[in-house]
Amino acid sequence: MKKLVLILGLVLSLGANARADDNVNKQEFVNPIFYQPLEPLSSTVGWTYLTPKTIDFRTPLDKNLVDSTGECELVENKQDHITLLCDVTWRNEKKKEYYTYVIKGLFMPDCLRILEYNYRKIEDFSENEMHAAKYCVTPPDYVPSESD
């Protein structure tokens, strides 16, 4: 009987540890705004879809056509910005690049502006907006007016 109780306790202990490890591996963005599709604010950038582990770029002319994809690691996870380190496959070429997404504020009542910076080395990061892709997402608490 003691052996049965000991074995049962060991099994329950191992199960609890496995569940705790699963929660550590399941990273989520601190700010859920980054889960929204990033709508481009120019015709030279396509739609972008993010998760803490993936990145998906669409073509500028058709948001249903995949341009490139990547497997990522969430390096920085803040309320106002995130940084992903991604292995991106683009036209059969693999590149390892950082992608930083920064919330810049309201562009219009229904558009929260997000900038994308991509760079090869962490020390190459520059917040020069001239080189950033610009996107729009629906701001939190946005309620469409009758004119929308």
C-alpha positions as CSV (number, residue, x, y, z in Angstrom):
1,M,0.0,0.0,0.0
2,K,2.8,2.4,0.8
3,K,4.4,1.7,-2.5
4,L,1.2,2.5,-4.3
5,V,0.8,5.8,-2.5
6,L,4.5,6.6,-3.3
7,I,4.1,5.8,-7.0
8,L,0.8,7.7,-7.2
9,G,2.5,10.8,-5.5
10,L,5.4,10.5,-8.0
11,V,3.2,10.4,-11.0
12,L,1.1,13.4,-9.8
13,S,4.3,15.3,-9.1
14,L,5.7,14.6,-12.6
15,G,2.4,15.6,-14.2
16,A,2.3,19.0,-12.3
17,N,5.9,19.7,-13.4
18,A,5.1,18.9,-17.0
19,R,2.1,21.3,-16.9
20,A,4.3,24.1,-15.4
21,D,6.9,23.6,-18.2
22,D,4.1,23.8,-20.8
23,N,3.0,27.2,-19.4
24,V,6.5,28.6,-19.6
25,N,6.9,27.5,-23.3
26,K,3.5,29.1,-24.3
27,Q,4.6,32.7,-24.7
28,E,1.9,35.3,-25.6
29,F,2.2,38.9,-26.5
30,V,1.8,41.2,-23.5
31,N,-0.3,43.5,-25.7
32,P,-2.9,41.6,-27.8
33,I,-2.9,44.4,-30.4
34,F,0.0,42.6,-32.0
35,Y,-2.2,39.6,-32.9
36,Q,-4.2,41.8,-35.2
37,P,-3.4,41.6,-39.0
38,L,-1.1,44.5,-39.7
39,E,-2.7,46.5,-42.6
40,P,-0.2,48.3,-44.7
41,L,-0.3,52.1,-44.9
42,S,1.5,52.2,-48.3
43,S,1.3,50.2,-51.5
44,T,4.9,48.9,-51.2
45,V,4.2,46.8,-48.1
46,G,1.9,43.8,-47.8
47,W,-0.3,42.6,-44.9
48,T,1.7,41.0,-42.0
49,Y,0.5,38.5,-39.5
50,L,2.4,37.8,-36.3
51,T,2.4,35.3,-33.5
52,P,5.1,34.9,-30.9
53,K,6.5,32.0,-32.9
54,T,5.8,32.9,-36.6
55,I,5.7,35.7,-39.1
56,D,3.7,35.8,-42.3
57,F,4.2,38.5,-45.0
58,R,1.7,38.8,-47.8
59,T,2.2,40.5,-51.2
60,P,1.4,44.2,-51.6
61,L,-1.1,43.5,-54.4
62,D,-3.0,40.5,-52.8
63,K,-3.3,39.9,-49.1
64,N,-4.2,36.3,-49.8
65,L,-0.8,35.5,-51.5
66,V,2.0,34.6,-49.2
67,D,5.2,36.5,-49.9
68,S,7.4,35.0,-47.2
69,T,7.1,33.2,-43.8
70,G,9.3,32.6,-40.9
71,E,9.8,30.7,-37.6
72,C,10.5,33.1,-34.8
73,E,11.6,33.5,-31.2
74,L,10.1,36.3,-29.1
75,V,13.1,38.3,-27.9
76,E,11.4,41.3,-26.4
77,N,7.8,41.5,-25.3
78,K,6.6,44.9,-24.0
79,Q,3.3,46.7,-24.0
80,D,4.4,49.3,-26.6
81,H,6.7,47.1,-28.7
82,I,7.9,43.6,-29.5
83,T,11.0,42.1,-31.1
84,L,11.1,38.8,-32.9
85,L,14.2,37.0,-34.2
86,C,13.1,35.1,-37.2
87,D,14.4,32.6,-39.8
88,V,12.5,33.9,-42.8
89,T,12.2,32.1,-46.1
90,W,11.9,34.6,-49.0
91,R,12.1,33.4,-52.6
92,N,13.8,30.1,-51.5
93,E,16.4,32.1,-49.6
94,K,16.7,31.8,-45.8
95,K,17.6,34.9,-43.7
96,K,17.9,35.4,-40.0
97,E,16.6,38.8,-39.1
98,Y,15.2,40.8,-36.2
99,Y,11.8,42.4,-36.6
100,T,10.8,45.1,-34.1
101,Y,7.2,46.4,-34.1
102,V,6.6,49.6,-32.3
103,I,3.2,51.2,-31.5
104,K,3.5,54.9,-32.4
105,G,0.0,56.2,-31.6
106,L,-3.3,57.1,-33.3
107,F,-3.0,57.9,-37.0
108,M,-6.8,58.3,-37.3
109,P,-9.6,57.5,-34.9
110,D,-9.8,53.9,-36.4
111,C,-6.1,53.5,-37.0
112,L,-3.4,52.8,-34.5
113,R,0.0,53.2,-36.3
114,I,2.6,50.5,-35.9
115,L,6.1,50.7,-37.4
116,E,8.2,47.7,-38.4
117,Y,12.0,47.8,-38.3
118,N,14.0,44.8,-39.6
119,Y,17.7,44.4,-39.2
120,R,20.3,41.6,-39.2
121,K,22.2,42.4,-36.0
122,I,20.8,43.8,-32.7
123,E,23.3,46.6,-32.8
124,D,22.0,47.7,-36.2
125,F,18.7,48.7,-34.8
126,S,17.7,52.3,-35.7
127,E,14.4,54.0,-35.0
128,N,14.7,56.0,-38.2
129,E,11.1,56.1,-39.5
130,M,12.2,56.6,-43.0
131,H,13.3,53.0,-43.2
132,A,10.3,51.5,-41.3
133,A,7.3,49.8,-42.8
134,K,4.1,51.5,-41.6
135,Y,1.0,49.6,-40.6
136,C,-2.5,50.2,-39.2
137,V,-4.5,48.2,-36.7
138,T,-7.8,48.9,-35.0
139,P,-7.1,50.7,-31.7
140,P,-8.6,49.2,-28.5
141,D,-11.9,50.6,-27.5
142,Y,-12.6,51.9,-31.0
143,V,-16.3,52.2,-31.7
144,P,-17.3,52.9,-35.3
145,S,-19.4,56.0,-35.8
146,E,-22.4,56.2,-38.1
147,S,-20.2,57.7,-40.8
148,D,-18.0,54.6,-40.8
